[in-house]
C-alpha cells in the first residue's frame, strides 16, 4: 500500500485481482457472452425482425408474476395474461 499525498488514509493497489484466476476468467467469459447477446439483439432490431415497444410501468402485466402487487393490478393483468 502507498500513501496518498492528498489523503491521510492509504491508497489501495488494485492492480492484482482479489479473485482467483478461474473466477476472473468466468466473469470475463460471462461479460463477453452478454456483449455478444446484446449485439445480436441490436442487429435483430436494426434488421426489423423485432420491434420492441415501450410499455409503461402501469401496464406491465408480468409484474404479477415477479413481485407483490395490489389486488387491483392483479385483476387488471390476469385476463391479459390469459389466466383465470
N, CA, C and O atoms as a MOPAC input file, in Angstrom:
PM7 MOZYME 1SCF
protein

 N      0.83600 1    -1.18600 1     0.00000 1
 C      0.00000 1     0.00000 1     0.00000 1
 C      0.87700 1     1.24500 1     0.00000 1
 O      1.94100 1     1.28100 1     0.61800 1
 N      0.41000 1     2.24800 1    -0.69700 1
 C      1.13300 1     3.51400 1    -0.72100 1
 C      0.28200 1     4.57400 1    -0.06000 1
 O     -0.93000 1     4.41900 1     0.08800 1
 N      0.91600 1     5.62200 1     0.32600 1
 C      0.18400 1     6.72800 1     0.94300 1
 C     -0.02900 1     7.82300 1    -0.09100 1
 O      0.87000 1     8.17300 1    -0.85400 1
 N     -1.23000 1     8.34300 1    -0.09100 1
 C     -1.54800 1     9.43400 1    -0.99800 1
 C     -1.06300 1    10.73500 1    -0.37900 1
 O     -1.17400 1    10.92500 1     0.83200 1
 N     -0.52600 1    11.63300 1    -1.20200 1
 C     -0.11100 1    12.92500 1    -0.64800 1
 C     -1.31300 1    13.79800 1    -0.30200 1
 O     -1.16400 1    14.80800 1     0.38500 1
 N     -2.51400 1    13.41700 1    -0.77500 1
 C     -3.70600 1    14.23900 1    -0.57400 1
 C     -4.61300 1    13.73700 1     0.53100 1
 O     -5.41600 1    14.50000 1     1.06800 1
 N     -4.49600 1    12.46300 1     0.87900 1
 C     -5.37100 1    11.88500 1     1.89000 1
 C     -4.52600 1    11.21700 1     2.95800 1
 O     -3.41400 1    10.76100 1     2.69000 1
 N     -5.05600 1    11.16100 1     4.16600 1
 C     -4.31800 1    10.54000 1     5.25300 1
 C     -4.41100 1     9.01700 1     5.21800 1
 O     -3.55700 1     8.33100 1     5.78000 1
 N     -5.44600 1     8.48400 1     4.55800 1
 C     -5.58600 1     7.02900 1     4.50500 1
 C     -4.74000 1     6.45200 1     3.36700 1
 O     -4.49000 1     7.13000 1     2.37000 1
 N     -4.30500 1     5.20700 1     3.51900 1
 C     -3.50000 1     4.59200 1     2.46600 1
 C     -4.32100 1     4.37200 1     1.19100 1
 O     -5.54200 1     4.23000 1     1.25000 1
 N     -3.65500 1     4.34600 1     0.06000 1
 C     -4.28500 1     4.09500 1    -1.22500 1
 C     -4.08700 1     2.62500 1    -1.54500 1
 O     -2.96100 1     2.12900 1    -1.53600 1
 N     -5.18000 1     1.92600 1    -1.83000 1
 C     -5.08900 1     0.50800 1    -2.13500 1
 C     -4.64700 1     0.31300 1    -3.57300 1
 O     -5.02800 1     1.07400 1    -4.46300 1
 N     -3.85300 1    -0.69800 1    -3.78800 1
 C     -3.39300 1    -1.02500 1    -5.12800 1
 C     -4.25100 1    -2.16900 1    -5.65500 1
 O     -4.17100 1    -3.28900 1    -5.15000 1
 N     -5.07200 1    -1.89600 1    -6.66900 1
 C     -5.95200 1    -2.91500 1    -7.23000 1
 C     -5.40000 1    -3.49300 1    -8.52800 1
 O     -6.16500 1    -4.02100 1    -9.33400 1
 N     -4.11800 1    -3.40800 1    -8.74500 1
 C     -3.55100 1    -3.92800 1    -9.98300 1
 C     -3.63600 1    -5.44800 1   -10.04000 1
 O     -3.63200 1    -6.02800 1   -11.12600 1
 N     -3.71100 1    -6.08900 1    -8.89800 1
 C     -3.90300 1    -7.53500 1    -8.87400 1
 C     -5.31400 1    -7.81600 1    -8.37900 1
 O     -5.80800 1    -7.15400 1    -7.46600 1
 N     -5.94600 1    -8.79100 1    -8.98500 1
 C     -7.32600 1    -9.11900 1    -8.64400 1
 C     -7.37400 1    -9.87600 1    -7.32300 1
 O     -6.52600 1   -10.73100 1    -7.06900 1
 N     -8.35700 1    -9.57000 1    -6.47800 1
 C     -8.51200 1   -10.31900 1    -5.23500 1
 C     -9.18800 1   -11.67300 1    -5.47900 1
 O     -9.32000 1   -12.46800 1    -4.54900 1
 N     -9.62000 1   -11.94600 1    -6.72500 1
 C    -10.31100 1   -13.17700 1    -7.05200 1
 C     -9.36700 1   -14.18000 1    -7.69900 1
 O     -8.40900 1   -13.79400 1    -8.36800 1
 N     -9.63600 1   -15.46500 1    -7.50200 1
 C     -8.81900 1   -16.48200 1    -8.18000 1
 C     -8.94700 1   -16.34500 1    -9.70300 1
 O     -9.95500 1   -15.84700 1   -10.20400 1
 N     -7.93600 1   -16.78400 1   -10.41900 1
 C     -7.87200 1   -16.62000 1   -11.87300 1
 C     -9.06600 1   -17.25000 1   -12.57500 1
 O     -9.58200 1   -16.67800 1   -13.53600 1
 N     -9.52200 1   -18.42600 1   -12.11300 1
 C    -10.64200 1   -19.07500 1   -12.78800 1
 C    -11.93100 1   -18.27100 1   -12.62300 1
 O    -12.75800 1   -18.24900 1   -13.53500 1
 N    -12.11700 1   -17.61500 1   -11.48400 1
 C    -13.30200 1   -16.77700 1   -11.29200 1
 C    -13.23200 1   -15.54000 1   -12.18300 1
 O    -14.24300 1   -15.13000 1   -12.75400 1
 N    -12.05700 1   -14.94800 1   -12.30300 1
 C    -11.87400 1   -13.78600 1   -13.17000 1
 C    -12.17300 1   -14.17600 1   -14.60700 1
 O    -12.83700 1   -13.43200 1   -15.32900 1
 N    -11.68900 1   -15.33300 1   -15.02700 1
 C    -11.94100 1   -15.81000 1   -16.39100 1
 C    -13.42700 1   -16.06500 1   -16.60900 1
 O    -13.95300 1   -15.76300 1   -17.68100 1
 N    -14.10700 1   -16.61300 1   -15.61500 1
 C    -15.54700 1   -16.86600 1   -15.72900 1
 C    -16.31300 1   -15.55600 1   -15.85700 1
 O    -17.26200 1   -15.46700 1   -16.63600 1
 N    -15.90900 1   -14.54400 1   -15.10300 1
 C    -16.55800 1   -13.23000 1   -15.18500 1
 C    -16.33100 1   -12.62200 1   -16.56200 1
 O    -17.26200 1   -12.08200 1   -17.16000 1
 N    -15.09500 1   -12.70500 1   -17.07700 1
 C    -14.79400 1   -12.17100 1   -18.40400 1
 C    -15.61600 1   -12.88600 1   -19.47400 1
 O    -16.15000 1   -12.25400 1   -20.38500 1
 N    -15.71200 1   -14.21000 1   -19.35400 1
 C    -16.47400 1   -15.00300 1   -20.31400 1
 C    -17.94800 1   -14.60700 1   -20.29000 1
 O    -18.57300 1   -14.46700 1   -21.34000 1
 N    -18.49500 1   -14.42800 1   -19.10300 1
 C    -19.90500 1   -14.04500 1   -18.97500 1
 C    -20.14700 1   -12.65900 1   -19.56000 1
 O    -21.15200 1   -12.44200 1   -20.23700 1
 N    -19.24700 1   -11.72800 1   -19.31000 1
 C    -19.39800 1   -10.37900 1   -19.86300 1
 C    -19.30900 1   -10.39700 1   -21.38400 1
 O    -20.04300 1    -9.67500 1   -22.05900 1
 N    -18.42000 1   -11.21400 1   -21.92200 1
 C    -18.29600 1   -11.35200 1   -23.37700 1
 C    -19.58000 1   -11.93400 1   -23.96700 1
 O    -20.04900 1   -11.48400 1   -25.01200 1
 N    -20.14100 1   -12.93400 1   -23.29300 1
 C    -21.39400 1   -13.53900 1   -23.74800 1
 C    -22.52400 1   -12.50100 1   -23.74500 1
 O    -23.29300 1   -12.41800 1   -24.70200 1
 N    -22.62200 1   -11.71500 1   -22.67300 1
 C    -23.64700 1   -10.67200 1   -22.59700 1
 C    -23.46600 1    -9.65100 1   -23.71000 1
 O    -24.44500 1    -9.19000 1   -24.29700 1
 N    -22.21600 1    -9.29300 1   -24.00600 1
 C    -21.96100 1    -8.31800 1   -25.06900 1
 C    -22.38900 1    -8.87100 1   -26.42700 1
 O    -22.98200 1    -8.15300 1   -27.23300 1
 N    -22.08700 1   -10.15500 1   -26.68100 1
 C    -22.49600 1   -10.77700 1   -27.94600 1
 C    -24.02100 1   -10.83200 1   -28.05700 1
 O    -24.57700 1   -10.53200 1   -29.11400 1
 N    -24.69900 1   -11.21500 1   -26.96500 1
 C    -26.15600 1   -11.28900 1   -26.98900 1
 C    -26.75400 1    -9.91500 1   -27.22400 1
 O    -27.71900 1    -9.78000 1   -27.97600 1
 N    -26.20000 1    -8.90500 1   -26.59800 1
 C    -26.67600 1    -7.53600 1   -26.78600 1
 C    -26.47400 1    -7.10600 1   -28.22400 1
 O    -27.34600 1    -6.46600 1   -28.81100 1
 N    -25.33200 1    -7.45300 1   -28.79500 1
 C    -25.04500 1    -7.11000 1   -30.18100 1
 C    -26.03300 1    -7.80800 1   -31.11200 1
 O    -26.52600 1    -7.20600 1   -32.06500 1
 N    -26.32000 1    -9.08500 1   -30.83200 1
 C    -27.28700 1    -9.81900 1   -31.63900 1
 C    -28.66700 1    -9.18500 1   -31.55700 1
 O    -29.36400 1    -9.08200 1   -32.56600 1
 N    -29.06400 1    -8.76100 1   -30.36800 1
 C    -30.35800 1    -8.11800 1   -30.19900 1
 C    -30.41200 1    -6.81000 1   -30.97500 1
 O    -31.39400 1    -6.52500 1   -31.66100 1
 N    -29.35300 1    -6.01900 1   -30.86100 1
 C    -29.32100 1    -4.74700 1   -31.59000 1
 C    -29.42400 1    -4.96000 1   -33.08900 1
 O    -30.16300 1    -4.24300 1   -33.76400 1
 N    -28.69300 1    -5.93600 1   -33.62200 1
 C    -28.74300 1    -6.17500 1   -35.06400 1
 C    -30.11500 1    -6.70300 1   -35.47800 1
 O    -30.59300 1    -6.39500 1   -36.57000 1
 N    -30.75400 1    -7.49800 1   -34.61000 1
 C    -32.09000 1    -8.01100 1   -34.91800 1
 C    -33.09600 1    -6.86700 1   -34.98900 1
 O    -33.97200 1    -6.86100 1   -35.85500 1
 N    -32.97400 1    -5.91300 1   -34.09500 1
 C    -33.85900 1    -4.73600 1   -34.11600 1
 C    -33.58100 1    -3.91000 1   -35.36700 1
 O    -34.51100 1    -3.47200 1   -36.04400 1
 N    -32.30200 1    -3.69800 1   -35.67300 1
 C    -31.93800 1    -2.90400 1   -36.85100 1
 C    -32.43400 1    -3.54200 1   -38.14100 1
 O    -32.80800 1    -2.83300 1   -39.07600 1
 N    -32.44200 1    -4.88100 1   -38.20400 1
 C    -32.92100 1    -5.58400 1   -39.38600 1
 C    -34.44200 1    -5.57700 1   -39.49100 1
 O    -34.99900 1    -5.97100 1   -40.51500 1
 N    -35.10900 1    -5.13100 1   -38.43600 1
 C    -36.56100 1    -5.07000 1   -38.45200 1
 C    -37.23900 1    -6.39300 1   -38.14300 1
 O    -38.44400 1    -6.53300 1   -38.35300 1
 N    -36.47900 1    -7.37400 1   -37.64500 1
 C    -37.06900 1    -8.67200 1   -37.32800 1
 C    -37.94900 1    -8.61000 1   -36.08300 1
 O    -38.92600 1    -9.34900 1   -35.95900 1
 N    -37.58400 1    -7.71300 1   -35.16300 1
 C    -38.43200 1    -7.47500 1   -33.99000 1
 C    -38.61100 1    -5.97400 1   -33.82900 1
 O    -37.77800 1    -5.18400 1   -34.27300 1
 N    -39.69200 1    -5.59600 1   -33.19800 1
 C    -39.99300 1    -4.18800 1   -32.98500 1
 C    -40.36200 1    -3.98300 1   -31.51600 1
 O    -41.53500 1    -4.07300 1   -31.15300 1
 N    -39.37100 1    -3.71100 1   -30.67600 1
 C    -39.67000 1    -3.54200 1   -29.26000 1
 C    -40.54100 1    -2.30800 1   -29.03200 1
 O    -40.32400 1    -1.25400 1   -29.63000 1
 N    -41.50400 1    -2.46200 1   -28.17900 1
 C    -42.42200 1    -1.37000 1   -27.86800 1
 C    -42.25900 1    -0.95900 1   -26.41600 1
 O    -41.93900 1    -1.77900 1   -25.55500 1
 N    -42.48000 1     0.30700 1   -26.16000 1
 C    -42.44300 1     0.81400 1   -24.79100 1
 C    -43.73600 1     0.43200 1   -24.08500 1
 O    -44.82200 1     0.59300 1   -24.64300 1
 N    -43.62500 1    -0.06300 1   -22.88400 1
 C    -44.78400 1    -0.37100 1   -22.05300 1
 C    -44.59500 1     0.37500 1   -20.73900 1
 O    -43.58400 1     0.20000 1   -20.05900 1
 N    -45.56600 1     1.20100 1   -20.38700 1
 C    -45.43000 1     1.99100 1   -19.16200 1
 C    -45.46100 1     1.08400 1   -17.93400 1
 O    -45.92100 1    -0.05600 1   -17.99900 1
 N    -44.97700 1     1.59600 1   -16.84500 1
 C    -44.93000 1     0.85000 1   -15.59600 1
 C    -46.31100 1     0.36900 1   -15.18300 1
 O    -46.45000 1    -0.72600 1   -14.64000 1
 N    -47.31900 1     1.17000 1   -15.43200 1
 C    -48.67900 1     0.83700 1   -15.00800 1
 C    -49.30100 1    -0.25600 1   -15.86600 1
 O    -50.32500 1    -0.82300 1   -15.48600 1
 N    -48.71700 1    -0.55900 1   -16.99600 1
 C    -49.26600 1    -1.58100 1   -17.89300 1
 C    -48.40800 1    -2.84300 1   -17.95300 1
 O    -48.63700 1    -3.69800 1   -18.80900 1
 N    -47.43800 1    -2.97500 1   -17.07300 1
 C    -46.56600 1    -4.15800 1   -17.05200 1
 C    -47.32700 1    -5.32600 1   -16.42100 1
 O    -47.31700 1    -5.48900 1   -15.20100 1
 N    -47.98300 1    -6.13600 1   -17.25200 1
 C    -48.80200 1    -7.22600 1   -16.72200 1
 C    -47.95100 1    -8.33400 1   -16.09700 1
 O    -48.44600 1    -9.06100 1   -15.23600 1
 N    -46.72200 1    -8.48000 1   -16.49100 1
 C    -45.86500 1    -9.53500 1   -15.92800 1
 C    -45.47200 1    -9.23800 1   -14.49000 1
 O    -44.94800 1   -10.12000 1   -13.80900 1
 N    -45.70600 1    -8.03900 1   -14.01200 1
 C    -45.36700 1    -7.70400 1   -12.62800 1
 C    -46.05000 1    -8.63300 1   -11.63100 1
 O    -45.49900 1    -8.90200 1   -10.56300 1
 N    -47.23600 1    -9.12600 1   -11.96300 1
 C    -47.92300 1   -10.01000 1   -11.00800 1
 C    -47.17900 1   -11.33300 1   -10.84100 1
 O    -47.40500 1   -12.05100 1    -9.86700 1
 N    -46.30700 1   -11.65500 1   -11.77100 1
 C    -45.53900 1   -12.89300 1   -11.68100 1
 C    -44.21100 1   -12.70700 1   -10.96500 1
 O    -43.57200 1   -13.68600 1   -10.58000 1
 N    -43.78800 1   -11.45900 1   -10.78200 1
 C    -42.45400 1   -11.21900 1   -10.24200 1
 C    -42.41100 1   -10.46600 1    -8.92800 1
 O    -41.37600 1   -10.45500 1    -8.26100 1
 N    -43.51600 1    -9.83000 1    -8.53500 1
 C    -43.47800 1    -9.08100 1    -7.27500 1
 C    -44.87300 1    -8.92300 1    -6.69800 1
 O    -45.87400 1    -9.19600 1    -7.36000 1
 N    -44.91800 1    -8.48500 1    -5.47500 1
 C    -46.20300 1    -8.25800 1    -4.81800 1
 C    -46.84500 1    -7.00300 1    -5.39700 1
 O    -46.21900 1    -5.94600 1    -5.47200 1
 N    -48.10200 1    -7.13800 1    -5.80300 1
 C    -48.83100 1    -6.00100 1    -6.35800 1
 C    -50.21400 1    -5.95300 1    -5.73900 1
 O    -50.67600 1    -6.93000 1    -5.14900 1
 N    -50.86900 1    -4.81600 1    -5.87500 1
 C    -52.20700 1    -4.63300 1    -5.31800 1
 C    -53.21900 1    -5.51200 1    -6.04600 1
 O    -53.00100 1    -5.90400 1    -7.19300 1
 N    -54.32200 1    -5.81700 1    -5.37600 1
 C    -55.37700 1    -6.65500 1    -5.94300 1
 C    -55.89900 1    -6.05000 1    -7.24500 1
 O    -56.21500 1    -6.77200 1    -8.19000 1
 N    -55.98600 1    -4.73200 1    -7.28500 1
 C    -56.45900 1    -4.02700 1    -8.47500 1
 C    -55.56800 1    -4.34500 1    -9.69000 1
 O    -56.07100 1    -4.53300 1   -10.79800 1
 N    -54.26100 1    -4.40100 1    -9.47800 1
 C    -53.31100 1    -4.70500 1   -10.54500 1
 C    -53.49000 1    -6.15100 1   -11.00500 1
 O    -53.46400 1    -6.42900 1   -12.20400 1
 N    -53.67000 1    -7.06700 1   -10.06200 1
 C    -53.88200 1    -8.47500 1   -10.39500 1
 C    -55.14600 1    -8.62400 1   -11.23500 1
 O    -55.14000 1    -9.32300 1   -12.24800 1
 N    -56.22200 1    -7.97500 1   -10.82200 1
 C    -57.48400 1    -8.05900 1   -11.55500 1
 C    -57.34900 1    -7.50200 1   -12.96800 1
 O    -58.02200 1    -7.97400 1   -13.88400 1
 N    -56.49900 1    -6.51700 1   -13.15200 1
 C    -56.25600 1    -5.94900 1   -14.48000 1
 C    -55.41900 1    -6.88900 1   -15.33700 1
 O    -55.69600 1    -7.06200 1   -16.52300 1
 N    -54.39100 1    -7.49900 1   -14.73900 1
 C    -53.41300 1    -8.26000 1   -15.50100 1
 C    -53.81000 1    -9.69500 1   -15.81000 1
 O    -53.43900 1   -10.22000 1   -16.86000 1
 N    -54.55000 1   -10.33500 1   -14.92900 1
 C    -54.88700 1   -11.75000 1   -15.10500 1
 C    -55.55700 1   -12.03000 1   -16.45200 1
 O    -55.12000 1   -12.94200 1   -17.15400 1
 N    -56.58500 1   -11.29700 1   -16.84200 1
 C    -57.19800 1   -11.58000 1   -18.15300 1
 C    -56.24700 1   -11.33400 1   -19.32800 1
 O    -56.30400 1   -12.04400 1   -20.33200 1
 N    -55.38300 1   -10.34000 1   -19.20500 1
 C    -54.45300 1   -10.03400 1   -20.28900 1
 C    -53.41300 1   -11.14400 1   -20.47900 1
 O    -52.88100 1   -11.32800 1   -21.57400 1
 N    -53.13500 1   -11.87200 1   -19.41200 1
 C    -52.17300 1   -12.97000 1   -19.49600 1
 C    -52.84900 1   -14.29400 1   -19.85800 1
 O    -52.18300 1   -15.31600 1   -20.01900 1
 N    -54.15900 1   -14.26200 1   -19.98200 1
 C    -54.88900 1   -15.48700 1   -20.31600 1
 C    -55.04200 1   -16.43300 1   -19.13800 1
 O    -55.24000 1   -17.63300 1   -19.32300 1
 N    -54.95200 1   -15.90000 1   -17.93800 1
 C    -55.09700 1   -16.70400 1   -16.73300 1
 C    -56.51400 1   -16.56400 1   -16.19500 1
 O    -57.23500 1   -15.62600 1   -16.53500 1
 N    -56.89400 1   -17.50500 1   -15.35700 1
 C    -58.23600 1   -17.44200 1   -14.75000 1
 C    -58.13400 1   -17.31400 1   -13.26000 1
 O    -59.15400 1   -17.24600 1   -12.57500 1

